[in-house]
């Protein structure tokens, strides 16, 4: 299952990706990518995504708690 974790700050996204890599070493370190919002010219309005591949449903509650600490949210990919 592919999961997208969305953050407003790059540092938050990178920190969460690193933590997930430590918690779930079989997944490797998730990718961090920048997503510019449609119609937005200002780079300040970009969101940062952590792309997690292979996450099982049983781990999502733990992931949601981590993401909430960084004021992010989860979307199905």
Backbone as JSON Lines, residues from 0, in Angstrom:
{"i":0,"aa":"X","n":[0.84,-1.18,0.0],"ca":[0.0,0.0,0.0],"c":[0.88,1.24,0.0]}
{"i":1,"aa":"X","n":[0.52,2.21,-0.8],"ca":[1.24,3.47,-0.88],"c":[0.54,4.5,-0.02]}
{"i":2,"aa":"X","n":[1.32,5.23,0.79],"ca":[0.77,6.23,1.7],"c":[1.5,7.54,1.47]}
{"i":3,"aa":"X","n":[0.75,8.64,1.44],"ca":[1.33,9.98,1.33],"c":[1.11,10.7,2.65]}
{"i":4,"aa":"X","n":[2.19,11.23,3.2],"ca":[2.12,12.02,4.42],"c":[2.44,13.45,4.02]}
{"i":5,"aa":"X","n":[1.59,14.39,4.38],"ca":[1.68,15.76,3.89],"c":[2.07,16.7,5.03]}
{"i":6,"aa":"X","n":[3.05,17.58,4.73],"ca":[3.56,18.53,5.73],"c":[3.75,19.9,5.09]}
{"i":7,"aa":"X","n":[3.68,20.92,5.91],"ca":[3.9,22.28,5.44],"c":[5.37,22.67,5.42]}
{"i":8,"aa":"X","n":[6.19,21.96,6.18],"ca":[7.61,22.3,6.29],"c":[8.5,21.14,5.86]}
{"i":9,"aa":"X","n":[9.53,21.46,5.12],"ca":[10.47,20.43,4.65],"c":[11.14,19.72,5.8]}
{"i":10,"aa":"X","n":[11.58,20.46,6.82],"ca":[12.26,19.84,7.96],"c":[11.38,18.8,8.63]}
{"i":11,"aa":"X","n":[10.09,19.09,8.76],"ca":[9.17,18.13,9.37],"c":[9.08,16.87,8.53]}
{"i":12,"aa":"X","n":[8.94,17.03,7.23],"ca":[8.85,15.88,6.33],"c":[10.11,15.02,6.4]}
{"i":13,"aa":"X","n":[11.27,15.66,6.41],"ca":[12.53,14.91,6.46],"c":[12.69,14.18,7.79]}
{"i":14,"aa":"X","n":[12.28,14.81,8.87],"ca":[12.38,14.18,10.18],"c":[11.45,12.97,10.29]}
{"i":15,"aa":"X","n":[10.24,13.1,9.79],"ca":[9.3,11.99,9.8],"c":[9.81,10.84,8.92]}
{"i":16,"aa":"X","n":[10.34,11.16,7.75],"ca":[10.88,10.12,6.87],"c":[12.0,9.35,7.56]}
{"i":17,"aa":"X","n":[12.87,10.07,8.24],"ca":[13.98,9.42,8.94],"c":[13.46,8.53,10.07]}
{"i":18,"aa":"X","n":[12.49,9.03,10.82],"ca":[11.91,8.25,11.92],"c":[11.24,6.99,11.39]}
{"i":19,"aa":"X","n":[10.49,7.11,10.31],"ca":[9.82,5.93,9.74],"c":[10.84,4.91,9.25]}
{"i":20,"aa":"X","n":[11.94,5.39,8.69],"ca":[13.0,4.48,8.26],"c":[13.6,3.71,9.42]}
{"i":21,"aa":"X","n":[13.68,4.34,10.59],"ca":[14.18,3.67,11.8],"c":[13.14,2.69,12.35]}
{"i":22,"aa":"X","n":[11.88,3.1,12.37],"ca":[10.81,2.25,12.9],"c":[10.54,1.04,12.03]}
{"i":23,"aa":"X","n":[10.61,1.22,10.72],"ca":[10.27,0.17,9.76],"c":[11.43,-0.02,8.77]}
{"i":24,"aa":"X","n":[12.54,-0.61,9.24],"ca":[13.73,-0.71,8.39],"c":[13.51,-1.5,7.1]}
{"i":25,"aa":"X","n":[12.55,-2.4,7.09],"ca":[12.3,-3.17,5.87],"c":[11.75,-2.31,4.74]}
{"i":26,"aa":"X","n":[11.21,-1.14,5.07],"ca":[10.68,-0.23,4.05],"c":[11.75,0.68,3.47]}
{"i":27,"aa":"X","n":[12.9,0.77,4.15],"ca":[13.92,1.73,3.75],"c":[13.48,3.11,4.2]}
{"i":28,"aa":"X","n":[14.22,4.13,3.81],"ca":[13.86,5.5,4.17],"c":[12.9,6.03,3.1]}
{"i":29,"aa":"X","n":[11.71,6.47,3.5],"ca":[10.74,6.98,2.52],"c":[11.26,8.21,1.78]}
{"i":30,"aa":"X","n":[10.73,8.42,0.58],"ca":[11.11,9.58,-0.24],"c":[10.41,10.84,0.26]}
{"i":31,"aa":"X","n":[11.1,11.96,0.21],"ca":[10.53,13.26,0.51],"c":[10.5,14.05,-0.81]}
{"i":32,"aa":"X","n":[9.31,14.51,-1.19],"ca":[9.17,15.26,-2.44],"c":[8.38,16.53,-2.19]}
{"i":33,"aa":"X","n":[8.63,17.51,-3.02],"ca":[7.95,18.8,-2.92],"c":[6.78,18.81,-3.89]}
{"i":34,"aa":"X","n":[5.63,19.27,-3.43],"ca":[4.46,19.36,-4.29],"c":[3.97,20.81,-4.28]}
{"i":35,"aa":"X","n":[4.04,21.44,-5.43],"ca":[3.54,22.8,-5.56],"c":[2.04,22.74,-5.75]}
{"i":36,"aa":"X","n":[1.33,23.55,-5.03],"ca":[-0.12,23.57,-5.14],"c":[-0.55,24.14,-6.48]}
{"i":37,"aa":"X","n":[-1.57,23.57,-7.06],"ca":[-2.06,24.02,-8.36],"c":[-2.47,25.49,-8.32]}
{"i":38,"aa":"X","n":[-1.97,26.25,-9.29],"ca":[-2.33,27.66,-9.38],"c":[-1.54,28.57,-8.48]}
{"i":39,"aa":"X","n":[-0.61,28.04,-7.73],"ca":[0.17,28.86,-6.81],"c":[1.53,29.18,-7.44]}
{"i":40,"aa":"X","n":[1.87,30.44,-7.49],"ca":[3.16,30.86,-8.03],"c":[4.22,30.97,-6.94]}
{"i":41,"aa":"X","n":[3.79,31.15,-5.73],"ca":[4.7,31.38,-4.61],"c":[5.25,30.06,-4.09]}
{"i":42,"aa":"X","n":[6.55,29.91,-4.09],"ca":[7.19,28.68,-3.61],"c":[6.9,28.43,-2.14]}
{"i":43,"aa":"X","n":[6.54,29.47,-1.41],"ca":[6.22,29.32,0.01],"c":[4.98,28.47,0.24]}
{"i":44,"aa":"X","n":[4.14,28.33,-0.78],"ca":[2.9,27.59,-0.64],"c":[3.05,26.11,-0.99]}
{"i":45,"aa":"X","n":[4.25,25.66,-1.2],"ca":[4.47,24.25,-1.53],"c":[4.25,23.39,-0.3]}
{"i":46,"aa":"X","n":[3.78,22.16,-0.55],"ca":[3.67,21.16,0.5],"c":[4.78,20.15,0.31]}
{"i":47,"aa":"X","n":[5.14,19.51,1.4],"ca":[6.17,18.47,1.36],"c":[5.52,17.13,1.65]}
{"i":48,"aa":"X","n":[5.79,16.16,0.8],"ca":[5.2,14.84,0.91],"c":[6.27,13.82,1.3]}
{"i":49,"aa":"X","n":[5.89,12.91,2.17],"ca":[6.69,11.73,2.46],"c":[5.94,10.58,1.81]}
{"i":50,"aa":"X","n":[6.59,9.91,0.86],"ca":[5.97,8.82,0.12],"c":[6.46,7.5,0.71]}
{"i":51,"aa":"X","n":[5.51,6.74,1.27],"ca":[5.84,5.47,1.92],"c":[5.23,4.34,1.11]}
{"i":52,"aa":"X","n":[6.06,3.42,0.66],"ca":[5.61,2.27,-0.12],"c":[5.67,1.02,0.75]}
{"i":53,"aa":"X","n":[4.65,0.19,0.66],"ca":[4.67,-1.1,1.35],"c":[4.22,-1.07,2.8]}
{"i":54,"aa":"X","n":[3.6,0.01,3.23],"ca":[3.12,0.14,4.61],"c":[1.89,-0.74,4.8]}
{"i":55,"aa":"X","n":[1.86,-1.52,5.88],"ca":[0.66,-2.33,6.14],"c":[-0.31,-1.57,7.03]}
{"i":56,"aa":"X","n":[-1.56,-1.97,6.97],"ca":[-2.62,-1.27,7.71],"c":[-2.38,-1.27,9.22]}
{"i":57,"aa":"X","n":[-1.73,-2.29,9.74],"ca":[-1.5,-2.4,11.17],"c":[-0.6,-1.3,11.72]}
{"i":58,"aa":"X","n":[0.21,-0.69,10.89],"ca":[1.16,0.34,11.33],"c":[0.59,1.75,11.22]}
{"i":59,"aa":"X","n":[-0.57,1.89,10.62],"ca":[-1.08,3.23,10.32],"c":[-1.41,4.05,11.56]}
{"i":60,"aa":"X","n":[-1.89,3.43,12.63],"ca":[-2.21,4.18,13.85],"c":[-0.95,4.83,14.42]}
{"i":61,"aa":"X","n":[0.15,4.07,14.43],"ca":[1.42,4.6,14.93],"c":[1.92,5.73,14.03]}
{"i":62,"aa":"X","n":[1.78,5.54,12.73],"ca":[2.19,6.57,11.76],"c":[1.34,7.83,11.94]}
{"i":63,"aa":"X","n":[0.04,7.66,12.12],"ca":[-0.84,8.81,12.3],"c":[-0.45,9.63,13.53]}
{"i":64,"aa":"X","n":[-0.08,8.96,14.61],"ca":[0.35,9.67,15.82],"c":[1.6,10.5,15.55]}
{"i":65,"aa":"X","n":[2.56,9.9,14.84],"ca":[3.8,10.62,14.5],"c":[3.5,11.83,13.62]}
{"i":66,"aa":"X","n":[2.7,11.63,12.6],"ca":[2.37,12.7,11.66],"c":[1.65,13.86,12.38]}
{"i":67,"aa":"X","n":[0.76,13.53,13.3],"ca":[0.02,14.56,14.04],"c":[0.96,15.42,14.87]}
{"i":68,"aa":"X","n":[2.03,14.85,15.38],"ca":[3.0,15.62,16.18],"c":[3.66,16.72,15.35]}
{"i":69,"aa":"X","n":[3.72,16.52,14.05],"ca":[4.35,17.49,13.15],"c":[3.31,18.29,12.36]}
{"i":70,"aa":"X","n":[2.06,18.24,12.8],"ca":[0.96,18.98,12.18],"c":[0.78,18.63,10.7]}
{"i":71,"aa":"X","n":[0.97,17.36,10.4],"ca":[0.74,16.87,9.04],"c":[-0.5,16.0,9.0]}
{"i":72,"aa":"X","n":[-0.73,15.38,7.85],"ca":[-1.85,14.45,7.71],"c":[-1.49,13.38,6.7]}
{"i":73,"aa":"X","n":[-2.29,12.31,6.7],"ca":[-2.06,11.16,5.82],"c":[-3.14,11.11,4.76]}
{"i":74,"aa":"X","n":[-2.71,10.79,3.53],"ca":[-3.63,10.55,2.43],"c":[-3.26,9.23,1.78]}
{"i":75,"aa":"X","n":[-4.24,8.5,1.31],"ca":[-3.97,7.26,0.58],"c":[-3.39,7.62,-0.77]}
{"i":76,"aa":"X","n":[-2.38,6.89,-1.21],"ca":[-1.71,7.2,-2.47],"c":[-2.3,6.5,-3.65]}
